[in-house]
């Protein structure tokens, strides 16, 4: 098995083992951090999670005649459902490499009465079953990090391939600002545990990612640091992990190494987020030439 195949297998296993655990974080299965804006209640997590979805959609700058938007790495399709509610006249296609997520997302979409405008596709976002210049908008919410390499170039190349010229993409994720091997020993160990726990080879390197976008034909690039905006939702992590562990222990359930690693990464993410000169949570958007 090649290193790439092995990594994909790890990603699939991670979401097979932890996917339903995300219900503790979000009843809607939003598998990302939330965006806080005043006067939101910082103790209410779900509205902040949906606000992040809405920020992404707003940055797509969709026109009335735009018809198809693609969600790269859709998970259980919570953002796709949020999109379908906001834009009932448009179609959204979610892509995931995890087979059970397709079945579960389809079930959730039907229950919400949104299955007519949402299509969930089983596939690799590095090899999309879509034609060139076919999407009116593309977004990736905490999913491009699963691609290998600091610049995420294979992801960038495929995203730009399917996007129509003149249309926008939006990527929201955690980014390193320096190469991880330059981190101090403690932060480097923390970083390694987070990547292992969340099935990442590495987070994208912000400067290298932006350069890859330029190389693949992106223009009008915008980078916005959301680190402080997500801080209130990040601070929910310790309480959510503790609450989940208590429930699990009461049920007499044992956690396998993948689930334990996921919980550990959720806590260590607080430490990484404090290293402001080395890490940031950003929105990167732009237009295809």
Long-range contacts (C-beta under 8 A, 24 or more apart in sequence): 3-148, 4-148, 7-148, 7-199, 7-201, 8-97, 8-124, 10-199, 11-97, 11-98, 11-146, 11-199, 12-97, 12-98, 12-99, 13-199, 13-258, 14-198, 14-199, 14-258, 14-262, 15-75, 15-98, 15-101, 15-199, 16-98, 16-100, 17-256, 17-258, 17-259, 17-262, 18-258, 18-259, 18-262, 19-75, 19-76, 19-98, 19-100, 19-101, 19-104, 21-244, 21-259, 21-262, 22-75, 22-76, 24-240, 24-243, 24-244, 24-247, 25-236, 25-240, 26-78, 28-78, 28-81, 29-75, 29-76, 29-77, 29-78, 29-108, 30-78, 30-79, 31-75, 31-76, 31-78, 31-142, 32-79, 32-141, 32-142, 32-172, 33-142, 33-230, 33-233, 33-234, 33-281, 34-230, 34-232, 34-233, 35-226, 35-229, 35-230, 35-233, 36-229, 36-230, 36-231, 36-232, 36-233, 37-229, 42-232, 42-235, 45-233, 45-236, 48-232, 48-233, 49-78, 49-233, 50-82, 52-141, 52-172, 52-230, 53-78, 53-79, 53-82, 53-83, 53-141, 54-82, 54-86, 55-172, 55-283, 56-139, 56-141, 56-170, 56-172, 56-283, 57-82, 57-83, 57-86, 57-87, 57-139, 59-168, 59-170, 59-283, 59-285, 60-137, 60-139, 60-168, 60-170, 61-168, 62-87, 62-90, 62-136, 62-137, 63-136, 66-90, 66-136, 66-137, 66-167, 67-91, 67-136, 68-92, 68-93, 68-134, 68-135, 68-136, 68-137, 69-93, 69-135, 69-136, 69-137, 69-138, 69-139, 70-94, 70-95, 70-128, 70-130, 70-135, 70-137, 70-138, 70-139, 70-162, 71-95, 71-139, 71-140, 71-141, 72-125, 72-138, 72-139, 72-140, 72-143, 72-144, 72-155, 72-159, 73-125, 73-140, 73-141, 73-142, 73-143, 73-144, 73-146, 74-101, 74-105, 74-120, 74-143, 75-101, 75-105, 75-143, 76-101, 76-104, 76-105, 76-108, 77-101, 77-105, 77-108, 77-109, 77-118, 77-120, 79-139, 79-141, 80-105, 80-109, 80-118, 80-120, 81-108, 81-109, 81-112, 81-114, 81-118, 84-109, 84-114, 84-117, 84-118, 85-114, 88-117, 90-117, 90-136, 91-117, 91-118, 91-119, 92-117, 92-118, 92-119, 93-118, 93-119, 93-120, 93-121, 93-130, 93-135, 94-118, 94-119, 94-120, 94-121, 95-120, 95-121, 95-123, 95-125, 95-128, 96-120, 96-121, 96-122, 96-123, 97-122, 97-123, 97-124, 97-125, 125-155, 125-158, 125-159, 126-154, 126-155, 126-158, 127-158, 128-158, 128-161, 128-162, 130-162, 131-162, 132-161, 132-162, 133-162, 133-163, 133-164, 133-165, 134-162, 134-164, 135-162, 135-163, 135-164, 135-167, 136-164, 136-167, 137-163, 137-167, 137-168, 137-169, 137-170, 138-162, 138-163, 138-167, 138-168, 138-169, 138-170, 139-169, 139-170, 139-171, 139-172, 140-169, 140-170, 140-171, 140-172, 140-173, 141-172, 141-173, 142-172, 142-173, 142-174, 143-173, 144-171, 144-173, 144-204, 145-173, 145-174, 145-198, 145-200, 145-202, 145-203, 145-204, 146-199, 146-200, 147-201, 147-204, 148-201, 148-202, 149-201, 149-202, 150-176, 150-179, 150-202, 150-204, 150-205, 150-208, 150-209, 151-204, 151-205, 151-208, 151-209, 151-211, 151-212, 152-204, 152-209, 152-212, 153-212, 153-215, 153-216, 156-209, 156-212, 156-213, 156-216, 157-212, 157-216, 160-213, 160-216, 160-217, 160-218, 160-288, 163-288, 164-288, 165-288, 165-289, 166-287, 166-288, 167-287, 167-288, 168-285, 168-286, 168-287, 168-288, 169-218, 169-285, 169-286, 169-287, 169-288, 170-283, 170-284, 170-285, 171-209, 171-283, 171-284, 171-285, 172-226, 172-281, 172-282, 172-283, 172-284, 173-203, 173-204, 173-281, 173-282, 174-203, 174-204, 174-272, 174-279, 174-280, 174-281, 174-282, 175-203, 175-204, 175-205, 175-206, 175-209, 175-279, 175-280, 175-281, 175-282, 176-202, 176-203, 176-204, 176-205, 176-206, 176-278, 176-279, 177-205, 177-206, 177-207, 177-277, 177-278, 177-279, 177-280, 178-205, 178-277, 178-278, 179-205, 183-275, 183-278, 187-271, 187-272, 187-275, 187-278, 190-268, 190-271, 190-272, 191-272, 193-261, 193-264, 193-265, 193-268, 194-265, 194-268, 194-269, 194-272, 196-261, 196-265, 197-261, 197-262, 197-263, 197-264, 197-265, 197-266, 197-268, 198-262, 198-265, 203-279, 206-280, 206-282, 206-284, 209-284, 210-284, 213-284, 213-286, 217-288, 217-289, 218-286, 218-287, 218-288, 218-289, 219-286, 219-287, 219-288, 219-289, 220-286, 220-287, 221-284, 221-285, 221-286, 222-283, 222-284, 222-285, 222-286, 223-282, 223-283, 223-284, 224-282, 224-283, 224-284, 224-285, 225-280, 225-281, 225-282, 226-281, 226-282, 226-283, 227-273, 227-276, 227-280, 227-281, 227-282, 230-281, 231-273, 234-269, 234-270, 234-273, 235-270, 237-266, 237-267, 237-269, 237-270, 238-267, 238-270, 240-266, 241-266, 241-267
